[in-house]
Amino acid sequence: MQPLVWADATSCSRWAANVRTHNLRLCSAYYQQSAPFYEQSARSLGISPMQPASSGPDQGLQLGQNYGPIATKIRLPPERPETPPQPFATIPFSRDPDFVNCGDILDQIDKRCSEPAARVAVVGLGGVGKSQLAIEFGHRIAGQADIWVFWVHAGTQARVEEGFRAIADAVKLPGRNQPKANIPQLVYGWLSNERNGRWMMILDSADDHDVFYGTTHDDGLASGDARNGRPFATYLPQSRNGSIVITTRNKDLAFRLTGRRQNIIEVGPMAQMDALSLLEKKLGSLPNIDVAADLVRALDFVPLAISQAAAYIQARAPRSSPEKYLAEFRENERNRSRLLQYDAGDLRRDQGASNAILTIWQISFDHIRSKRRSAADLLSLMSFFDRQGIPRWVLKPSGGINDSADGDLDGGLEDDVAMLNDYCFIVADEAGDQFEMHGIVQLSTRRWLEASGQQETFKQQFIERMAASFPTGEYENWPICRSLFAHVEVALGYRPSEDTVEIWAALLYNGGWYAWSQGRYEVAEQMLSKARIVREKRLGKEDVSTLASIIIFAQVLRERGRWEEAEKLFVQVMEARKTKLGADHPDTLTSMGNLASTFWNQGRWEEAEKLEVQVMETRKTKLGADHPDTLMSMNNLALIYGNQGRWGKAEELQVQVMEARKTKLGADHPDTLTSIGNLASTYRNQGRWGEAEKLEV
């Protein structure tokens, strides 16, 4: 029998079948004769050779049936030793020749990174230049001797894994090419070894909490065996020879990765001079500095938006210019949206990242909506307010100014606000009672809502919320009106739905009332005109609400010197009220008084006096001598007397009005102060300077 020098799986199987017909001794002898050759073959394949079984006094080969594949362990040859390279930088972007060093941010980063095991996070809204700061700082550090600078794009787990693999390749880590090598663990070990020298790692675009603290891949599958399910955050070493710089939009994640609020550097939009410097570098020159200043201001001083505008202008030169771009930008919201979606690309942005500011923010909106839908809804609602001075109490689900903080917590408002603040979409004042947003963030949010078919829903929510919150323009409501009026001005430009048009008209009526009381006649006219038109169409010309709108609208026209238009409207209201309410109804009397004041403003003293006396006497009878409406009639009549040179009668009425108002309203009420001023004027017209001065002091 010739010895076997090689045995494949088939031969072994046949041999095992034949052996079953022989006794154990023959098997043992066969084994003893064949074993050296099988062992030699097994070792050449990296297979452990069979060992004889010891199951009794006679030793023999123990065999059994095998119907499956034969498992083998292939041992790869050992890796060849590699010479460790000298430290270098793996920054994938070149330095930006247009970089503008804003303030001392780079110095702050450098100071923090000089400490052992330093971690620092640069936090800000997308497009404010966080990555550009990191690129510039990385190149500055790379210019020093004997320091590694590693760049890791941290947008997804896959990109972080890719970044760690790049570090392993850069430093030529032994074992990195093994099939089941734990690359993050190998990199962690190398970075933690101080003998490997100084290093700095830049984690760019670390915006997603789950990338560092989740245990699943971005596709939702369980993390690979290589990391054993450990979060990536645990592979970031805290060794004295290294530092980590993080760029992120997420303040909460920044805190978790750095461990201290003091290690967070917040980056906002540029100062105007820095913004102008960036625009000049991008365009080459700024022929009209005033236009350039208006342009960067319109872009909220956001660096990416400024660079985007400059690229648009250059791409269309000479047909485009800063002046033409600004005019187009200001024309309407659709133009602004189109211009801010322009993407000319940027060599110093990640290949998968958009260079259009609206697109960048809308990606963040999608992320927020996926994590906390109520926070996205709050951002959507806030996008319809004026960008500044958004009161917290208006955002509460109940919308009450005196609601307790418990209502906030129950509705989840605090958590929603915290998330939006963490992503730098809103900024709170020191007291936390009011918020503001960038105008182009609001624009981006509204475009995002439009794309998803939700814009009208949140616009109507805003109108309803404001109508429920904004009171009438009476004196006691002025503080609330003052805090909300800018948002009513914004609502003036919105087109309501059929379901909310009457609510919108009520909001504009109250807003117009307040604007009139503050002497802001132009905006008051706009608001009251729209409110009047809606109410006449929906409720009819003689409806109480319609007549109320006409009255204040006519008063605004009177204040603007449009006497004939005002008179016509006052007569219309007076006649309607006489018919519906009666000649001595308080509202009818108010209409008669308004008409009298119109006569007075036109110098028609006799007509004015006749009407005002009738109104005053009726009010005394119906309402009482000290009623505010009666006092108003007396004051108006006194002014008519004064304009006729009848100072004695004017003084008599004015003294009565002043004293009554002091008692009823207080010495510092606007109506009381008006009475004091009128009486002082009467004294001056009579040459009684001392008495006039005494009143006015």
Secondary structure as UniProt FT lines:
FT   HELIX           9..19
FT   TURN            20..21
FT   HELIX           24..44
FT   TURN            45..46
FT   TURN            97..98
FT   TURN            103..104
FT   HELIX           105..113
FT   TURN            116..117
FT   STRAND          118..123
FT   TURN            126..127
FT   HELIX           130..142
FT   STRAND          147..153
FT   HELIX           157..170
FT   TURN            171..172
FT   TURN            174..177
FT   TURN            179..180
FT   HELIX           183..192
FT   HELIX           194..196
FT   STRAND          198..204
FT   HELIX           209..213
FT   TURN            218..219
FT   HELIX           225..227
FT   TURN            228..229
FT   HELIX           232..235
FT   TURN            240..241
FT   STRAND          242..248
FT   HELIX           251..258
FT   HELIX           261..263
FT   STRAND          264..266
FT   HELIX           272..283
FT   HELIX           289..298
FT   TURN            299..301
FT   HELIX           303..315
FT   TURN            316..319
FT   HELIX           322..331
FT   HELIX           333..340
FT   TURN            347..348
FT   TURN            351..352
FT   HELIX           357..371
FT   HELIX           373..382
FT   TURN            383..384
FT   STRAND          390..391
FT   HELIX           392..395
FT   TURN            401..402
FT   HELIX           405..411
FT   HELIX           413..422
FT   TURN            423..424
FT   STRAND          427..428
FT   TURN            430..431
FT   STRAND          434..436
FT   HELIX           439..451
FT   TURN            452..453
FT   HELIX           455..469
FT   HELIX           475..477
FT   HELIX           478..492
FT   TURN            498..500
FT   HELIX           501..517
FT   TURN            518..519
FT   HELIX           521..539
FT   TURN            541..542
FT   HELIX           544..559
FT   TURN            560..561
FT   HELIX           563..581
FT   TURN            583..584
FT   HELIX           586..601
FT   TURN            602..603
FT   HELIX           605..622
FT   TURN            625..626
FT   HELIX           628..643
FT   TURN            644..645
FT   HELIX           647..664
FT   TURN            667..668
FT   HELIX           670..685
FT   TURN            686..687
FT   HELIX           689..696
//
